[in-house]
Amino acid sequence: EQFVESGGGLVQPGGSLRLSCVGSGFPFSDEIMTWHRQPPGKAREWVATLWPGGALMYTDSVRGRFTAIRDNAKNTVYLQMDSLSPEDTGVYYCQKVGSTTWGQGTQVTVSW
């Protein structure tokens, strides 16, 4: 299994970013995918879950601002992040439920 995240960067508060994550080595369309993040100096935390049938779930702090999307044809999940705040700063990862593998993550920094 492999997860490759991209799309992070430096953005001002109120701005937007779109993260991507390509999964490989498993039947992508059958798997529940998740997004996580690790703020500086803190533990990794769950952000969103994407079920194969299209259902979505978000942690309270991002609901209404973040949108998780999956494209099974491209083995890719996306995280559209709007109205970003400094509290969203961290390294963002994707993973499939049940995996013990993590990708390298992509750094998101929200700052003036």
CYANA upper distance limits for C-alpha pairs under 8 A (distance plus 0.5 A):
  1 GLU  CA     23 GLY  CA      7.82
  1 GLU  CA     24 SER  CA      6.21
  1 GLU  CA     25 GLY  CA      4.92
  1 GLU  CA     26 PHE  CA      6.69
  1 GLU  CA     99 SER  CA      8.49
  1 GLU  CA    101 THR  CA      7.50
  2 GLN  CA     23 GLY  CA      6.16
  2 GLN  CA     24 SER  CA      5.71
  2 GLN  CA     25 GLY  CA      6.80
  2 GLN  CA    101 THR  CA      7.68
  2 GLN  CA    102 TRP  CA      8.07
  2 GLN  CA    103 GLY  CA      7.19
  3 PHE  CA     21 CYS  CA      6.92
  3 PHE  CA     22 VAL  CA      6.18
  3 PHE  CA     23 GLY  CA      5.14
  3 PHE  CA     24 SER  CA      7.15
  3 PHE  CA     94 CYS  CA      7.24
  3 PHE  CA     95 GLN  CA      7.20
  3 PHE  CA    101 THR  CA      8.46
  3 PHE  CA    102 TRP  CA      7.13
  3 PHE  CA    103 GLY  CA      5.32
  3 PHE  CA    104 GLN  CA      8.43
  4 VAL  CA     21 CYS  CA      5.79
  4 VAL  CA     22 VAL  CA      5.74
  4 VAL  CA     23 GLY  CA      7.13
  4 VAL  CA    103 GLY  CA      6.09
  4 VAL  CA    104 GLN  CA      7.38
  4 VAL  CA    105 GLY  CA      7.71
  5 GLU  CA     19 LEU  CA      7.66
  5 GLU  CA     20 SER  CA      6.11
  5 GLU  CA     21 CYS  CA      4.73
  5 GLU  CA     22 VAL  CA      7.13
  5 GLU  CA     92 TYR  CA      8.23
  5 GLU  CA     93 TYR  CA      6.98
  5 GLU  CA     94 CYS  CA      7.53
  5 GLU  CA    103 GLY  CA      7.34
  5 GLU  CA    104 GLN  CA      7.49
  5 GLU  CA    105 GLY  CA      5.85
  5 GLU  CA    106 THR  CA      6.17
  6 SER  CA     19 LEU  CA      6.30
  6 SER  CA     20 SER  CA      5.79
  6 SER  CA     21 CYS  CA      6.86
  6 SER  CA    105 GLY  CA      7.85
  6 SER  CA    106 THR  CA      5.96
  7 GLY  CA     17 LEU  CA      7.75
  7 GLY  CA     18 ARG  CA      6.58
  7 GLY  CA     19 LEU  CA      5.00
  7 GLY  CA     20 SER  CA      6.55
  7 GLY  CA    106 THR  CA      7.30
  8 GLY  CA     17 LEU  CA      7.53
  8 GLY  CA     18 ARG  CA      8.05
  8 GLY  CA     19 LEU  CA      6.69
  8 GLY  CA    106 THR  CA      5.69
  8 GLY  CA    107 GLN  CA      5.60
  8 GLY  CA    108 VAL  CA      5.35
  8 GLY  CA    109 THR  CA      8.36
  9 GLY  CA     17 LEU  CA      8.40
  9 GLY  CA    106 THR  CA      8.45
  9 GLY  CA    107 GLN  CA      6.62
  9 GLY  CA    108 VAL  CA      5.55
  9 GLY  CA    109 THR  CA      6.60
 10 LEU  CA    108 VAL  CA      6.68
 10 LEU  CA    109 THR  CA      5.23
 10 LEU  CA    110 VAL  CA      6.40
 10 LEU  CA    111 SER  CA      7.62
 11 VAL  CA     15 GLY  CA      6.53
 11 VAL  CA     16 SER  CA      7.68
 11 VAL  CA     17 LEU  CA      8.12
 11 VAL  CA    108 VAL  CA      8.31
 11 VAL  CA    109 THR  CA      6.79
 11 VAL  CA    110 VAL  CA      5.49
 11 VAL  CA    111 SER  CA      6.82
 11 VAL  CA    112 TRP  CA      8.24
 12 GLN  CA     84 LEU  CA      8.18
 12 GLN  CA     85 SER  CA      8.46
 12 GLN  CA    110 VAL  CA      5.90
 12 GLN  CA    111 SER  CA      5.56
 12 GLN  CA    112 TRP  CA      5.75
 13 PRO  CA     83 SER  CA      7.51
 13 PRO  CA     84 LEU  CA      5.86
 13 PRO  CA     85 SER  CA      5.39
 13 PRO  CA     86 PRO  CA      6.98
 13 PRO  CA    110 VAL  CA      6.27
 13 PRO  CA    111 SER  CA      6.55
 13 PRO  CA    112 TRP  CA      7.40
 14 GLY  CA     82 ASP  CA      7.53
 14 GLY  CA     83 SER  CA      4.70
 14 GLY  CA     84 LEU  CA      5.36
 14 GLY  CA     85 SER  CA      6.79
 15 GLY  CA     82 ASP  CA      6.63
 15 GLY  CA     83 SER  CA      6.01
 15 GLY  CA     84 LEU  CA      5.98
 16 SER  CA     80 GLN  CA      7.98
 16 SER  CA     81 MET  CA      5.88
 16 SER  CA     82 ASP  CA      4.89
 16 SER  CA     83 SER  CA      6.77
 16 SER  CA     84 LEU  CA      6.69
 17 LEU  CA     80 GLN  CA      6.67
 17 LEU  CA     81 MET  CA      5.74
 17 LEU  CA     82 ASP  CA      7.26
 18 ARG  CA     78 TYR  CA      7.24
 18 ARG  CA     79 LEU  CA      6.09
 18 ARG  CA     80 GLN  CA      4.92
 18 ARG  CA     81 MET  CA      6.47
 19 LEU  CA     78 TYR  CA      5.91
 19 LEU  CA     79 LEU  CA      5.50
 19 LEU  CA     80 GLN  CA      6.93
 19 LEU  CA     81 MET  CA      8.39
 20 SER  CA     76 THR  CA      7.23
 20 SER  CA     77 VAL  CA      6.38
 20 SER  CA     78 TYR  CA      4.98
 20 SER  CA     79 LEU  CA      7.05
 21 CYS  CA     76 THR  CA      5.93
 21 CYS  CA     77 VAL  CA      5.81
 21 CYS  CA     78 TYR  CA      6.79
 21 CYS  CA     93 TYR  CA      8.41
 21 CYS  CA     94 CYS  CA      6.84
 22 VAL  CA     74 LYS  CA      8.16
 22 VAL  CA     75 ASN  CA      6.16
 22 VAL  CA     76 THR  CA      4.94
 22 VAL  CA     77 VAL  CA      7.15
 23 GLY  CA     28 PHE  CA      7.29
 23 GLY  CA     75 ASN  CA      6.16
 23 GLY  CA     76 THR  CA      6.76
 23 GLY  CA     95 GLN  CA      8.48
 24 SER  CA     28 PHE  CA      7.64
 24 SER  CA     75 ASN  CA      7.60
 27 PRO  CA     31 GLU  CA      7.28
 28 PHE  CA     72 ASN  CA      7.13
 28 PHE  CA     75 ASN  CA      6.30
 29 SER  CA     52 PRO  CA      6.57
 29 SER  CA     72 ASN  CA      5.74
 29 SER  CA     75 ASN  CA      7.80
 30 ASP  CA     52 PRO  CA      6.31
 31 GLU  CA     51 TRP  CA      7.69
 31 GLU  CA     52 PRO  CA      6.63
 31 GLU  CA     96 LYS  CA      6.88
 31 GLU  CA     97 VAL  CA      7.66
 32 ILE  CA     49 THR  CA      7.56
 32 ILE  CA     50 LEU  CA      6.31
 32 ILE  CA     51 TRP  CA      5.23
 32 ILE  CA     52 PRO  CA      6.40
 32 ILE  CA     96 LYS  CA      6.17
 32 ILE  CA     97 VAL  CA      6.10
 33 MET  CA     49 THR  CA      6.33
 33 MET  CA     50 LEU  CA      5.66
 33 MET  CA     51 TRP  CA      7.08
 33 MET  CA     77 VAL  CA      8.22
 33 MET  CA     94 CYS  CA      7.61
 33 MET  CA     95 GLN  CA      6.30
 33 MET  CA     96 LYS  CA      4.81
 33 MET  CA     97 VAL  CA      6.56
 34 THR  CA     46 TRP  CA      8.09
 34 THR  CA     47 VAL  CA      7.92
 34 THR  CA     48 ALA  CA      6.05
 34 THR  CA     49 THR  CA      4.85
 34 THR  CA     50 LEU  CA      6.58
 34 THR  CA     94 CYS  CA      6.02
 34 THR  CA     95 GLN  CA      5.85
 34 THR  CA     96 LYS  CA      6.41
 34 THR  CA     97 VAL  CA      7.39
 35 TRP  CA     46 TRP  CA      6.85
 35 TRP  CA     47 VAL  CA      5.80
 35 TRP  CA     48 ALA  CA      5.58
 35 TRP  CA     49 THR  CA      6.96
 35 TRP  CA     79 LEU  CA      8.34
 35 TRP  CA     92 TYR  CA      7.64
 35 TRP  CA     93 TYR  CA      6.24
 35 TRP  CA     94 CYS  CA      4.92
 35 TRP  CA     95 GLN  CA      7.06
 36 HIS  CA     44 ARG  CA      7.16
 36 HIS  CA     45 GLU  CA      5.95
 36 HIS  CA     46 TRP  CA      4.85
 36 HIS  CA     47 VAL  CA      5.37
 36 HIS  CA     48 ALA  CA      7.49
 36 HIS  CA     92 TYR  CA      6.25
 36 HIS  CA     93 TYR  CA      5.65
 36 HIS  CA     94 CYS  CA      6.59
 36 HIS  CA     95 GLN  CA      8.45
 37 ARG  CA     44 ARG  CA      5.94
 37 ARG  CA     45 GLU  CA      5.91
 37 ARG  CA     46 TRP  CA      7.03
 37 ARG  CA     47 VAL  CA      7.21
 37 ARG  CA     90 GLY  CA      6.50
 37 ARG  CA     91 VAL  CA      5.87
 37 ARG  CA     92 TYR  CA      4.73
 37 ARG  CA     93 TYR  CA      6.42
 38 GLN  CA     42 LYS  CA      6.81
 38 GLN  CA     43 ALA  CA      6.30
 38 GLN  CA     44 ARG  CA      4.57
 38 GLN  CA     45 GLU  CA      6.59
 38 GLN  CA     90 GLY  CA      5.60
 38 GLN  CA     91 VAL  CA      5.66
 38 GLN  CA     92 TYR  CA      7.04
 39 PRO  CA     43 ALA  CA      7.58
 39 PRO  CA     44 ARG  CA      7.56
 39 PRO  CA     87 GLU  CA      8.43
 39 PRO  CA     88 ASP  CA      7.97
 39 PRO  CA     89 THR  CA      6.41
 39 PRO  CA     90 GLY  CA      4.55
 39 PRO  CA     91 VAL  CA      7.06
 40 PRO  CA     89 THR  CA      8.03
 40 PRO  CA     90 GLY  CA      6.45
 46 TRP  CA     59 THR  CA      7.48
 47 VAL  CA     58 TYR  CA      6.31
 47 VAL  CA     59 THR  CA      5.75
 47 VAL  CA     62 VAL  CA      7.84
 48 ALA  CA     56 LEU  CA      7.68
 48 ALA  CA     57 MET  CA      5.98
 48 ALA  CA     58 TYR  CA      4.85
 48 ALA  CA     59 THR  CA      6.74
 48 ALA  CA     68 ALA  CA      7.46
 49 THR  CA     56 LEU  CA      6.14
 49 THR  CA     57 MET  CA      5.69
 49 THR  CA     58 TYR  CA      7.11
 49 THR  CA     68 ALA  CA      8.28
 50 LEU  CA     54 GLY  CA      7.04
 50 LEU  CA     55 ALA  CA      6.52
 50 LEU  CA     56 LEU  CA      5.37
 50 LEU  CA     57 MET  CA      7.39
 50 LEU  CA     68 ALA  CA      7.47
 50 LEU  CA     69 ILE  CA      7.94
 50 LEU  CA     70 ARG  CA      7.73
 51 TRP  CA     55 ALA  CA      5.66
 51 TRP  CA     56 LEU  CA      6.88
 56 LEU  CA     68 ALA  CA      7.77
 58 TYR  CA     62 VAL  CA      7.11
 58 TYR  CA     63 ARG  CA      6.05
 59 THR  CA     63 ARG  CA      6.78
 62 VAL  CA     66 PHE  CA      6.08
 65 ARG  CA     81 MET  CA      6.70
 65 ARG  CA     82 ASP  CA      5.69
 65 ARG  CA     83 SER  CA      6.58
 65 ARG  CA     84 LEU  CA      8.24
 66 PHE  CA     79 LEU  CA      7.18
 66 PHE  CA     80 GLN  CA      6.02
 66 PHE  CA     81 MET  CA      4.97
 66 PHE  CA     82 ASP  CA      6.49
 67 THR  CA     79 LEU  CA      6.23
 67 THR  CA     80 GLN  CA      5.49
 67 THR  CA     81 MET  CA      7.05
 68 ALA  CA     77 VAL  CA      7.69
 68 ALA  CA     78 TYR  CA      6.21
 68 ALA  CA     79 LEU  CA      5.11
 68 ALA  CA     80 GLN  CA      6.80
 69 ILE  CA     77 VAL  CA      6.10
 69 ILE  CA     78 TYR  CA      5.52
 69 ILE  CA     79 LEU  CA      6.88
 69 ILE  CA     80 GLN  CA      8.30
 70 ARG  CA     75 ASN  CA      8.36
 70 ARG  CA     76 THR  CA      6.42
 70 ARG  CA     77 VAL  CA      4.72
 70 ARG  CA     78 TYR  CA      6.65
 71 ASP  CA     75 ASN  CA      6.64
 71 ASP  CA     76 THR  CA      5.79
 71 ASP  CA     77 VAL  CA      6.60
 72 ASN  CA     76 THR  CA      6.83
 84 LEU  CA     88 ASP  CA      6.92
 84 LEU  CA    110 VAL  CA      7.29
 85 SER  CA     89 THR  CA      8.12
 85 SER  CA    110 VAL  CA      6.53
 85 SER  CA    111 SER  CA      8.35
 86 PRO  CA    109 THR  CA      7.78
 86 PRO  CA    110 VAL  CA      5.20
 86 PRO  CA    111 SER  CA      6.40
 87 GLU  CA    110 VAL  CA      8.20
 88 ASP  CA    108 VAL  CA      8.06
 88 ASP  CA    109 THR  CA      8.05
 88 ASP  CA    110 VAL  CA      7.27
 89 THR  CA    107 GLN  CA      8.31
 89 THR  CA    108 VAL  CA      5.84
 89 THR  CA    109 THR  CA      5.15
 89 THR  CA    110 VAL  CA      6.00
 90 GLY  CA    107 GLN  CA      6.42
 90 GLY  CA    108 VAL  CA      5.89
 90 GLY  CA    109 THR  CA      6.99
 91 VAL  CA    105 GLY  CA      6.27
 91 VAL  CA    106 THR  CA      5.85
 91 VAL  CA    107 GLN  CA      4.86
 91 VAL  CA    108 VAL  CA      6.50
 92 TYR  CA    105 GLY  CA      5.74
 92 TYR  CA    106 THR  CA      5.75
 92 TYR  CA    107 GLN  CA      6.79
 92 TYR  CA    108 VAL  CA      7.60
 93 TYR  CA    102 TRP  CA      7.71
 93 TYR  CA    103 GLY  CA      7.10
 93 TYR  CA    104 GLN  CA      7.95
 93 TYR  CA    105 GLY  CA      5.15
 93 TYR  CA    106 THR  CA      7.26
 94 CYS  CA    102 TRP  CA      7.98
 94 CYS  CA    103 GLY  CA      7.86
 94 CYS  CA    105 GLY  CA      8.13
 95 GLN  CA     99 SER  CA      7.31
 95 GLN  CA    101 THR  CA      7.89
 95 GLN  CA    102 TRP  CA      7.02
 95 GLN  CA    103 GLY  CA      8.38
